[in-house]
Amino acid sequence: MVSGDQPRSAAPASPNDGLNRADIPLVKTWLHNRSSHTVRAYRADVAEFARFVAKPMADVALEDLQAWHDSMSDASDSTRRRKLSAVKSLLTYGHKLDFLPHDAGMAFRLERGRDSLNERILTRPQVLAMIAGEADPRRHGLLALLYGTGVRLSEACALRWRDMTRRQSGGIATVFGKGGKTRHVQVAASLWKELVALRVDDGPDAPVVPGHDGGLLHIRAAHRVVKRAAKRAGLAPDASAHWLRHAFASHQLDAGQNVHWVQAQLGHSSLATTTRYSHASADTVGADLLA
């Protein structure tokens, strides 16, 4: 595994990524202060579009977006929507700043995809098999943290002990999450005890889930931990850390947990996003997910 901090980035320009030189300042400000993961994904999508149209964003027309959409016929619906959403966001941002003379993406209609959330919900026995099959304490702790709290992979990797507050039963993790929002996540007593056992030193900057050298666990290394655990448990190849987040939400709602509590735990802005999980799985499970 590789350890390392996950800094926020201003997305320095790469001369070979396909972006027109005139668009580099626009893309740089658009991506400013987003997470490094978001920067990589959004920049790659925009660069792919720039290579396809081979023109500055100021010259992009609706037909260019339509042609790019049609050229991705072999990609999944979700991939096409993600890439087009990124480009539409950039075009809207550029027009609002008067960097672009018009918003070519405004008239492009993104089709609503089929809701396949139920296909990404693991049963509780499947998740527990993933966790039980991991013998390494650090990796086991990571899997337990992801499922036991519903935090995102990047959030789990960034947690330090200064973010953790002990309570009479378990504790609270202060999570700096998506969109720059801070939320307070409950940590069950059994999970807290497991995480304390992983602590490498008593300093406030010690990572909650350390890498092999005691530093912060890198997202790519954490991703591999989840993938290998899913493979050992015989799960689908596309199973990921986000599936554990989905499972947390679905299983908590199935167990009768208050939907507003689940919403706060996950950091959803909209209650409608959280309630999707109440119909995603028919399993009946207990509230103590890790027991």
HELIX and SHEET records of a PDB file:
HELIX    1   1 ARG A   21  ASP A   23  5                                   3    
HELIX    2   2 ILE A   24  LEU A   31  1                                   8    
HELIX    3   3 SER A   36  VAL A   53  1                                  18    
HELIX    4   4 MET A   57  ASP A   59  5                                   3    
HELIX    5   5 LEU A   62  SER A   71  1                                  10    
HELIX    6   6 ASP A   77  LYS A   96  1                                  20    
HELIX    7   7 LEU A  117  ARG A  120  5                                   4    
HELIX    8   8 ARG A  124  ALA A  132  1                                   9    
HELIX    9   9 PRO A  137  THR A  149  1                                  13    
HELIX   10  10 LEU A  153  ALA A  158  1                                   6    
HELIX   11  11 TRP A  161  ASP A  163  5                                   3    
HELIX   12  12 LYS A  178  GLY A  180  5                                   3    
HELIX   13  13 ALA A  189  VAL A  196  1                                   8    
HELIX   14  14 ILE A  219  ARG A  232  1                                  14    
HELIX   15  15 ALA A  241  ASP A  254  1                                  14    
HELIX   16  16 VAL A  259  LEU A  266  1                                   8    
HELIX   17  17 LEU A  271  THR A  275  1                                   5    
HELIX   18  18 ARG A  276  HIS A  279  5                                   4    
SHEET    1   A 2 ARG A   8  SER A   9  0                                        
SHEET    2   A 2 ARG A  34  SER A  35 -1                                        
SHEET    1   B 3 MET A 164  ARG A 166  0                                        
SHEET    2   B 3 GLY A 171  PHE A 176 -1                                        
SHEET    3   B 3 THR A 182  VAL A 187 -1                                        
END                                                                             
